[in-house]
Amino acid sequence: MQRNEWIKFQLRIRGSSLSQLARDLGVTRQAVRNALSSRYPRMERVIAAEIGLDPEIIWPERYRKDYTAPNE
């Protein structure tokens, strides 16, 4: 998936990675990776913050037009 590669690239050019985020948060790498393929608001926020964007910009299909995650 191109978006996932873009996300990893954006992290890399900022000196980070999914693994680094996992270490910083004290969670498994898979916990962070889950946000790439399914809705996981906490990890979406972490990844987006590291890249410098809002999660709804990266994953617009996961958010309603008012930029709130469904059921949150």
N, C-alpha and C positions, 0 to 999 in steps of 0.2 A: 504494500500500500504506500503510495507516494507521500501521503500526509505523515505517516509514521517516520519515514526516512527524513522528511523535512524537519520534524520535531527533533529527531536525534541529531541532525546536522546543526540545528539552532542551538541545542544544548552544547554540542561539541565546540562550536565557535565561541561559546561563552565560558569555556573551560569546565564544563560539567558533563554529566551523562545520567542516564537512568540509574545506573549503579551508584553513582555518587549521591543522587537524590535519596536513594534507598538507604544508604549508609547514614546520611545526615538525619533522616527521619527515624532511623532504627527499625526499618521494615525490610522485608525481602525485596529483591529486585523485581520479582514477579508481581508483588503488590503494586509497584509503580507501573510496570508494563501493562497491567490490567486496564489502566486508563486509556491505553492506545486502542483497545478493541471493544471496550464496553463502558457504559456510564459508571463513573467512579468520581463523584464531585470533589472529594478531598484531594485525590491525586491529580485531578484535572487542574485544580487551583494551584497546586505546588508546581506542576510542570509549566503552566501558563505564567506564573509569577517569575520563574527562572528565565523564561524566554522574554518576558516583558510585555505580555499581552493578556487580555482577559480570556478566560476559558471559552466564552461564547463566540469569540473570534476564531479560535482554533477548531472548536466543535460546534458550529452553529446548529446542526441538526439535533443536538442534544438539549438545546435550550429553546424555550418559547420566545416569541418576539419581544416580550418584556424583559428578556435576559435573566429569567429565573429558571433554575433547574426544575423540571417536573417533580412533584412529590418532595420538595425540599422545604 
